[in-house]
Amino acid sequence: MLVLTGDAGIKNATEVAANLRNTIENHAAVAIDTQALSAADVTTVQSLLAARLSARALGKDLTLLAPLGGPLQAVLNDAGFLTPGQEHAAFWSDQPTSQQDTER
């Protein structure tokens, strides 16, 4: 599991992408926890979608854990990524529950 923390927006896009890439390279399946994000933007969305495509190209699985972090959820809502008919809508909404939530 990869836990994204802090600001995952454009200011830290290179670091976020590197963390995603390294995690995908070293694991057959990757679950991403976004609950600790303090900031996200469309760059975050792009990074996650690109990571998902990279994982698929390597025959690996990348999922997001529920619930999504507030900043990411806000970007997805505001930018229309969760509206019916969006190509990647299921990626954002069909998440397993995070381990942290099951321990509460």
C-alpha positions in Angstrom: 0.0 0.0 0.0 1.1 3.5 -0.8 -0.1 6.3 1.5 -0.1 9.7 -0.3 0.4 12.5 2.3 0.6 16.3 2.3 0.3 18.3 -0.9 0.0 16.0 -4.0 -0.6 18.9 -6.4 1.5 20.4 -9.1 4.3 21.6 -6.7 5.0 18.0 -5.8 4.0 16.2 -9.0 7.5 14.9 -9.7 7.8 13.3 -6.2 4.2 11.9 -6.4 4.9 10.4 -9.8 8.2 8.9 -8.6 6.6 7.3 -5.5 3.8 5.9 -7.7 6.3 4.5 -10.2 8.6 2.9 -7.6 5.6 1.3 -5.8 4.3 -0.1 -9.1 7.7 -1.5 -10.0 8.1 -3.2 -6.7 4.6 -4.7 -6.1 2.2 -6.9 -8.2 -0.8 -5.0 -6.8 -0.9 -1.4 -5.4 -3.6 0.1 -3.2 -3.3 3.8 -2.7 -4.6 5.6 0.4 -5.3 9.3 -0.1 -6.9 10.1 3.2 -3.8 12.0 4.5 -3.7 14.4 1.6 -3.8 18.1 2.6 -4.0 19.3 -1.1 -4.7 17.9 -4.5 -5.4 19.3 -7.9 -5.9 18.1 -11.5 -2.2 17.2 -11.6 -2.9 14.7 -8.8 -5.8 13.2 -10.9 -3.5 13.0 -14.0 -0.7 11.3 -11.9 -3.1 8.7 -10.6 -4.6 7.9 -14.0 -1.1 7.7 -15.5 0.0 5.3 -12.7 -3.1 3.2 -13.3 -2.3 2.9 -17.0 1.4 2.1 -16.3 0.3 -0.6 -13.8 -2.1 -2.2 -16.3 0.6 -2.1 -19.0 2.8 -4.2 -16.7 -0.1 -6.6 -15.9 -0.5 -5.1 -12.4 -3.4 -3.8 -10.5 -3.7 -0.3 -9.0 -6.7 0.7 -6.9 -7.7 3.6 -4.6 -8.8 2.9 -1.1 -12.0 4.3 0.2 -12.8 6.8 1.4 -10.9 9.1 -0.8 -9.1 12.0 0.9 -11.1 15.2 1.1 -8.9 17.3 -1.2 -8.9 14.6 -3.9 -12.7 14.1 -3.6 -13.2 17.8 -4.0 -11.1 18.0 -7.2 -12.9 15.0 -8.6 -16.3 16.6 -7.8 -15.4 20.1 -9.0 -13.8 18.9 -12.2 -16.7 16.5 -13.1 -14.7 13.3 -12.9 -17.5 11.6 -11.0 -20.3 12.4 -13.4 -22.0 9.5 -15.1 -20.4 8.5 -18.4 -16.9 9.7 -17.5 -14.4 7.2 -18.8 -12.6 6.7 -15.5 -15.6 7.2 -13.1 -15.4 3.6 -11.8 -11.7 4.0 -10.9 -12.6 6.8 -8.4 -15.7 5.3 -7.0 -15.2 1.5 -6.9 -12.7 1.4 -4.1 -12.1 -1.2 -1.3 -12.2 0.1 2.2 -8.9 1.2 3.6 -7.3 -1.0 6.4 -7.3 2.1 8.6 -11.1 2.4 8.3 -11.6 -1.3 9.2 -9.4 -0.8 12.3 -11.5 2.0 13.6 
